[in-house]
Amino acid sequence: MLLVLAGCTTYRTEPPKATADVPLLASLQSGITTRRELAKEWGPPSGSLQQERIVFYRLEGNGNRLRFSEKTGSWQRSRHSVVLIFSSTGLLEKSSLVRIR
């Protein structure tokens, strides 16, 4: 998965962090959270791959101050990306927070 993300950006990344450790993302639950729920709550993702099986949301800020990036287009101000992998039925399989340096 990181190879896919690395291929989409020229930025260097750090190892992914569990989303449960981030207050903004703590509600994500594998096998329970659906892609439809997130689209309704978070809006459209910043990017997607494999027919929306893998989606990305850009985040700005640090630690407890992380927030969704409202800026469209470039990822220059974003320092984090939440990467979500969904099953073919739309259930969340895995989520990771990736810091972009």
C-alpha positions as CSV (number, residue, x, y, z in Angstrom):
1,M,0.0,0.0,0.0
2,L,2.8,2.4,0.8
3,L,4.4,1.7,-2.5
4,V,1.2,2.8,-4.2
5,L,1.1,6.0,-2.1
6,A,4.8,6.6,-2.7
7,G,4.2,6.3,-6.4
8,C,1.5,9.0,-6.3
9,T,3.7,11.6,-4.6
10,T,7.2,13.0,-4.7
11,Y,7.1,13.5,-0.9
12,R,8.9,11.2,1.5
13,T,6.7,9.4,4.1
14,E,7.2,8.0,7.5
15,P,5.8,4.6,8.6
16,P,2.0,4.6,9.1
17,K,0.4,5.2,12.4
18,A,-2.7,3.6,13.8
19,T,-5.7,5.8,13.3
20,A,-7.1,4.7,16.8
21,D,-4.4,6.9,18.3
22,V,-5.7,10.0,16.6
23,P,-8.8,11.6,18.1
24,L,-10.1,12.9,14.8
25,L,-9.9,9.3,13.4
26,A,-10.7,7.2,16.5
27,S,-14.2,6.4,15.4
28,L,-13.0,4.3,12.4
29,Q,-13.7,0.6,13.0
30,S,-12.6,-2.1,10.7
31,G,-15.5,-4.3,9.6
32,I,-18.1,-1.8,10.8
33,T,-17.4,1.7,9.3
34,T,-18.7,2.0,5.7
35,R,-17.4,4.0,2.8
36,R,-20.9,5.5,2.5
37,E,-20.9,6.7,6.2
38,L,-17.5,8.4,5.7
39,A,-18.5,10.1,2.5
40,K,-21.6,11.5,4.3
41,E,-19.7,12.6,7.3
42,W,-16.3,13.6,5.8
43,G,-17.3,14.5,2.2
44,P,-15.6,13.2,-0.9
45,P,-12.0,11.9,-0.5
46,S,-9.0,13.8,-1.7
47,G,-8.1,10.9,-4.0
48,S,-8.8,7.2,-4.6
49,L,-7.4,4.1,-6.3
50,Q,-8.7,0.8,-7.6
51,Q,-12.3,2.0,-8.2
52,E,-12.5,3.7,-4.7
53,R,-11.3,0.6,-2.9
54,I,-8.5,2.7,-1.5
55,V,-9.3,6.3,-0.6
56,F,-7.2,9.1,0.8
57,Y,-8.2,12.2,2.9
58,R,-5.7,15.0,3.3
59,L,-5.1,16.3,6.8
60,E,-3.5,19.5,8.1
61,G,-2.1,20.2,11.6
62,N,-0.4,18.0,14.1
63,G,-1.4,15.7,17.0
64,N,-4.8,16.6,18.5
65,R,-5.1,19.6,16.1
66,L,-5.4,17.5,13.0
67,R,-8.2,18.6,10.7
68,F,-9.4,17.8,7.2
69,S,-7.8,19.9,4.5
70,E,-10.3,22.1,2.7
71,K,-7.9,23.2,0.0
72,T,-8.4,21.5,-3.3
73,G,-5.7,20.7,-5.8
74,S,-2.1,20.5,-4.5
75,W,-1.1,18.6,-1.3
76,Q,1.5,21.2,-0.4
77,R,-0.1,22.3,2.9
78,S,-1.1,18.8,4.0
79,R,1.3,17.0,6.2
80,H,-0.8,13.8,6.8
81,S,-2.9,11.5,4.8
82,V,-5.4,9.0,6.1
83,V,-5.4,5.9,3.9
84,L,-8.5,3.8,4.0
85,I,-8.9,0.4,2.4
86,F,-12.5,-0.9,1.8
87,S,-13.8,-4.4,1.0
88,S,-15.8,-4.9,-2.2
89,T,-19.0,-4.5,-0.1
90,G,-17.8,-1.0,1.2
91,L,-16.8,-2.0,4.7
92,L,-13.5,-0.6,6.1
93,E,-10.8,-3.2,6.2
94,K,-7.8,-1.1,7.2
95,S,-6.9,2.5,8.0
96,S,-3.6,4.2,8.5
97,L,-2.3,7.7,9.1
98,V,0.7,8.5,7.0
99,R,2.9,11.5,7.7
100,I,4.2,13.2,4.6
101,R,7.5,15.0,5.1
